[in-house]
Amino acid sequence: MHDTGNSAIFAPMFYVDTHTHLYLNAFDNDRHEVVMRAVNKGVQYLLLPNIDSSSIAPMHRLCDDFPLYCFPMMGLHPTSVKENYKEELQIIESRLAKGGYCAVGEIGLDFYWDITFRKEQEEVFRRQIELALEYKLPLVIHSRKSMDEIILILREINNPDLTGIFHCFSGSPEQAKRIVDMGFKLGIGGVVTFKNSKLKETISKTGLEHLVLETDAPFISPVPHRGQRNESSYIPLIAAHIAETFGIDVSTVAQITTETALQVFNTLPALNT
C-alpha cells in the first residue's frame, strides 16, 4: 500500500468521488437513494464543490444529512463571476474563515461560455488561491478553454504549498506533464469512457499515481449512461476504463486513486472499513 500520511486502512474496492454536485435539483426526487447507491458501490466519500452563494445552503444540507459520506468545499465558480462578484467573493471568504471545508473549489477560469468578465474571473481566481494558501487547503480547479492560462498563473505564483486537482481534465500529454510537475493531480471522469476520447492515451503517459476519480454528477455521464443524468455510483465504471488503459486490475485503480485523494484532501477523516 502506498503511504499517504493519512494512515488509512480500507478495502481494495474503496473509492472517492472527488467532484460531485449531488445537492443540485437534478437529484431532488431521489437524493437519498443516489447517495446510498454510491456508498453501496464502494464510493465512501463524496466531495462536493460549491458554485456560488445560492448553492451553499443545499450543499450543507446534504452534508448534514450524510456527515459520514459528504464533505463540502467552498469557492466561487468562474461562470458565477458577474457584476456582483465582490459580494459573492466576500461570502466565500467569510465561509472559509469558519472552517470545515476540504478544499477551495470549484474555482478557476472559464473562457468557453462567456468572456465578458474575463478580467474579474482572473481576479477572483487569484484571490481564492490566496485563501487556499491561508487556510492550507487544496484547490479544485475548473479550466474550460483556459488550461494554459491557469498553468501560467500557478507558475507565476510559484508556491510549493499549492496543490489540488485539475477537475475534468481533458488536456494534452504536455499539459498533463506541466500540471503534475507543479504537484497537482488530474481529475478523471466520464470522458475517459468515450469511444473517441484521447484521454486514455494521455493518462497512460502521465501515470496512475497522478490521477483521482470524479463524476461531476449530474454532468458528463460515463458510457453506457452517456447523455443521461450522472451520479456517484458510476465511479467504478470510470475506474474500470482506467484499469483497462493501464492493463491492471480495477482494485489497484481503486486503491491508488483513493490514496491519492486522501493525500490531496488531507483534512478528510481516515477511511476504516
C-alpha positions as CSV (number, residue, x, y, z in Angstrom):
1,M,0.0,0.0,0.0
2,H,1.3,3.5,-0.9
3,D,1.8,5.6,2.2
4,T,-0.3,8.8,2.0
5,G,0.4,10.0,5.5
6,N,-3.3,9.5,6.3
7,S,-2.7,6.1,7.8
8,A,-6.0,4.9,6.1
9,I,-6.9,1.3,6.1
10,F,-9.5,0.4,3.5
11,A,-10.9,-2.4,1.3
12,P,-9.3,-2.8,-2.1
13,M,-12.5,-1.6,-3.9
14,F,-13.0,1.6,-2.0
15,Y,-13.5,4.8,-3.9
16,V,-13.6,8.6,-3.5
17,D,-15.7,10.7,-5.9
18,T,-13.6,13.9,-5.7
19,H,-16.1,16.0,-7.5
20,T,-19.9,15.6,-7.4
21,H,-22.8,18.1,-7.3
22,L,-25.4,15.8,-5.6
23,Y,-27.0,18.9,-4.0
24,L,-28.3,20.2,-7.3
25,N,-32.1,20.0,-8.1
26,A,-31.4,17.2,-10.6
27,F,-31.4,14.9,-7.5
28,D,-34.4,16.4,-5.7
29,N,-36.6,13.3,-6.2
30,D,-34.1,10.6,-5.1
31,R,-31.1,12.2,-3.4
32,H,-31.0,9.8,-0.5
33,E,-31.2,6.8,-2.8
34,V,-28.4,8.3,-5.1
35,V,-26.1,8.7,-2.1
36,M,-26.7,5.2,-0.8
37,R,-26.3,3.7,-4.3
38,A,-22.8,5.2,-4.4
39,V,-21.9,4.0,-0.9
40,N,-23.2,0.5,-1.7
41,K,-20.8,0.6,-4.8
42,G,-17.9,1.4,-2.5
43,V,-17.8,5.1,-3.1
44,Q,-17.4,6.0,0.5
45,Y,-16.5,9.7,0.2
46,L,-18.4,12.2,-1.9
47,L,-16.7,15.6,-2.2
48,L,-19.0,18.5,-3.0
49,P,-17.7,21.6,-4.8
50,N,-19.5,24.8,-4.3
51,I,-20.7,27.0,-7.1
52,D,-21.8,30.4,-5.6
53,S,-23.9,31.8,-2.7
54,S,-27.0,30.1,-4.0
55,S,-25.5,26.6,-3.7
56,I,-24.1,26.9,-0.1
57,A,-27.3,26.0,1.8
58,P,-28.3,22.9,-0.3
59,M,-24.7,21.7,-0.2
60,H,-24.6,22.0,3.6
61,R,-28.0,20.3,4.0
62,L,-26.7,17.3,2.1
63,C,-23.5,17.2,4.3
64,D,-25.7,17.5,7.4
65,D,-27.9,14.6,6.1
66,F,-24.9,12.4,5.3
67,P,-22.0,13.5,7.5
68,L,-20.1,10.3,7.1
69,Y,-20.1,10.4,3.3
70,C,-20.5,14.0,2.1
71,F,-17.8,16.7,2.5
72,P,-18.1,20.3,1.3
73,M,-15.7,22.6,-0.5
74,M,-16.1,26.4,-0.6
75,G,-15.4,28.5,-3.7
76,L,-16.9,30.7,-6.4
77,H,-17.2,29.1,-9.8
78,P,-15.9,31.2,-12.7
79,T,-19.2,31.1,-14.6
80,S,-20.8,32.7,-11.5
81,V,-18.4,35.7,-11.6
82,K,-20.7,38.5,-12.7
83,E,-21.4,42.2,-11.8
84,N,-21.8,41.2,-8.1
85,Y,-18.6,39.2,-7.9
86,K,-17.2,41.2,-5.0
87,E,-20.2,40.5,-2.8
88,E,-20.1,36.8,-3.9
89,L,-16.4,36.6,-3.1
90,Q,-17.0,38.2,0.3
91,I,-19.5,35.4,1.2
92,I,-16.9,32.8,0.1
93,E,-14.2,34.4,2.3
94,S,-16.5,34.5,5.4
95,R,-17.5,30.9,4.9
96,L,-13.8,29.7,4.6
97,A,-13.0,31.7,7.8
98,K,-15.4,29.5,9.7
99,G,-13.6,26.3,8.6
100,G,-14.9,22.8,8.0
101,Y,-14.1,22.6,4.2
102,C,-11.9,20.1,2.5
103,A,-10.9,22.3,-0.4
104,V,-11.2,25.7,-2.1
105,G,-13.4,24.9,-5.0
106,E,-14.8,24.9,-7.6
107,I,-12.6,27.8,-8.8
108,G,-10.7,28.7,-11.9
109,L,-11.3,30.2,-15.3
110,D,-14.0,29.5,-18.0
111,F,-13.5,31.1,-21.4
112,Y,-15.9,28.8,-23.1
113,W,-19.3,30.2,-22.3
114,D,-18.6,33.9,-21.8
115,I,-15.5,36.1,-21.6
116,T,-17.4,39.3,-20.6
117,F,-15.9,39.1,-17.1
118,R,-12.5,37.6,-18.0
119,K,-10.5,40.1,-16.0
120,E,-12.8,39.6,-13.0
121,Q,-12.5,35.9,-13.3
122,E,-8.8,36.1,-13.0
123,E,-9.0,38.5,-10.0
124,V,-11.4,36.1,-8.2
125,F,-9.2,33.1,-9.1
126,R,-6.1,34.8,-7.7
127,R,-7.9,35.8,-4.5
128,Q,-9.1,32.3,-3.9
129,I,-5.6,30.9,-4.4
130,E,-4.5,33.3,-1.6
131,L,-7.3,31.9,0.6
132,A,-6.3,28.3,-0.1
133,L,-2.7,29.1,1.0
134,E,-4.0,31.0,4.1
135,Y,-6.2,28.1,5.2
136,K,-3.8,25.4,3.9
137,L,-6.4,23.8,1.6
138,P,-6.1,22.2,-1.8
139,L,-7.6,23.9,-4.9
140,V,-10.2,22.2,-7.1
141,I,-9.8,23.9,-10.5
142,H,-12.2,24.4,-13.3
143,S,-10.2,25.1,-16.5
144,R,-12.6,25.1,-19.5
145,K,-10.8,26.6,-22.5
146,S,-8.3,28.2,-20.1
147,M,-5.9,25.5,-19.0
148,D,-2.8,27.2,-20.3
149,E,-3.8,30.5,-18.7
150,I,-4.3,28.8,-15.4
151,I,-1.0,26.9,-15.6
152,L,0.8,30.3,-16.2
153,I,-0.9,31.9,-13.2
154,L,0.1,29.0,-10.9
155,R,3.6,29.0,-12.3
156,E,3.8,32.8,-11.7
157,I,2.7,32.4,-8.0
158,N,5.2,29.5,-7.7
159,N,4.3,28.5,-4.2
160,P,5.3,24.9,-3.3
161,D,2.5,24.7,-0.8
162,L,-0.1,24.9,-3.6
163,T,-1.7,21.6,-4.5
164,G,-5.0,20.3,-5.7
165,I,-7.0,18.9,-8.6
166,F,-7.5,19.9,-12.2
167,H,-11.1,18.9,-12.4
168,C,-12.4,17.2,-15.5
169,F,-9.0,17.1,-17.1
170,S,-9.1,16.5,-20.9
171,G,-5.9,18.2,-22.0
172,S,-2.8,17.1,-23.9
173,P,0.0,15.0,-22.5
174,E,2.2,18.2,-22.5
175,Q,-0.4,20.0,-20.3
176,A,-0.7,17.0,-18.1
177,K,3.0,16.9,-17.5
178,R,3.1,20.6,-16.6
179,I,0.3,20.1,-14.2
180,V,1.8,17.1,-12.3
181,D,5.2,18.8,-12.3
182,M,3.6,21.6,-10.2
183,G,2.3,19.0,-7.7
184,F,-1.3,18.9,-8.9
185,K,-3.4,15.9,-9.8
186,L,-5.8,15.2,-12.7
187,G,-9.5,14.6,-12.1
188,I,-10.6,11.9,-14.4
189,G,-14.3,11.3,-15.1
190,G,-16.7,10.1,-17.7
191,V,-14.8,11.5,-20.7
192,V,-12.3,8.7,-20.3
193,T,-15.0,6.2,-21.3
194,F,-15.9,7.9,-24.6
195,K,-15.0,6.0,-27.7
196,N,-13.2,8.8,-29.5
197,S,-11.6,10.4,-26.4
198,K,-7.8,10.8,-26.4
199,L,-7.8,11.0,-22.7
200,K,-6.8,7.3,-22.3
201,E,-3.6,7.9,-24.3
202,T,-2.8,11.0,-22.3
203,I,-3.2,9.3,-18.8
204,S,-1.2,6.3,-19.9
205,K,1.7,8.7,-20.5
206,T,1.1,10.5,-17.2
207,G,0.9,7.7,-14.7
208,L,-1.8,6.3,-12.4
209,E,-0.3,7.9,-9.3
210,H,-1.3,11.4,-10.6
211,L,-5.0,10.6,-11.1
212,V,-8.1,10.9,-8.9
213,L,-11.6,9.8,-9.8
214,E,-14.6,12.1,-10.2
215,T,-18.1,12.1,-11.8
216,D,-19.1,15.8,-11.9
217,A,-22.6,14.5,-11.4
218,P,-25.2,15.2,-12.7
219,F,-23.0,16.1,-15.8
220,I,-20.7,14.1,-18.1
221,S,-22.1,10.6,-17.5
222,P,-19.8,7.7,-18.5
223,V,-20.6,5.0,-21.0
224,P,-23.1,3.3,-21.0
225,H,-25.1,6.1,-19.4
226,R,-23.8,8.9,-21.7
227,G,-26.5,11.5,-22.2
228,Q,-28.3,10.6,-19.0
229,R,-28.0,12.0,-15.5
230,N,-24.7,11.2,-14.0
231,E,-24.3,10.0,-10.4
232,S,-21.6,9.0,-8.0
233,S,-22.4,5.3,-8.2
234,Y,-20.9,5.3,-11.7
235,I,-17.3,5.8,-10.3
236,P,-16.5,2.1,-10.7
237,L,-17.3,2.4,-14.4
238,I,-14.7,5.1,-14.8
239,A,-12.2,3.1,-12.7
240,A,-12.7,0.1,-15.0
241,H,-11.8,2.1,-18.1
242,I,-8.7,3.4,-16.4
243,A,-7.7,-0.2,-15.3
244,E,-8.1,-1.3,-18.9
245,T,-5.9,1.6,-20.1
246,F,-3.1,0.6,-17.7
247,G,-3.6,-3.1,-18.1
248,I,-4.1,-3.6,-14.4
249,D,-6.9,-4.8,-12.0
250,V,-9.6,-2.4,-11.1
251,S,-8.8,-2.9,-7.4
252,T,-5.4,-1.4,-8.0
253,V,-7.0,1.7,-9.5
254,A,-9.4,1.9,-6.6
255,Q,-6.6,1.7,-4.1
256,I,-4.1,4.1,-5.7
257,T,-6.7,6.8,-6.6
258,T,-8.2,6.6,-3.2
259,E,-4.8,7.0,-1.5
260,T,-4.1,9.9,-3.8
261,A,-7.4,11.6,-3.0
262,L,-6.7,11.2,0.8
263,Q,-3.3,12.7,0.3
264,V,-4.6,15.8,-1.5
265,F,-7.7,16.3,0.7
266,N,-5.8,15.7,3.9
267,T,-8.4,17.1,6.2
268,L,-10.7,14.2,5.5
269,P,-11.0,11.5,8.2
270,A,-9.2,8.3,7.7
271,L,-11.2,5.6,6.0
272,N,-11.7,2.5,8.1
273,T,-13.7,-0.5,6.8
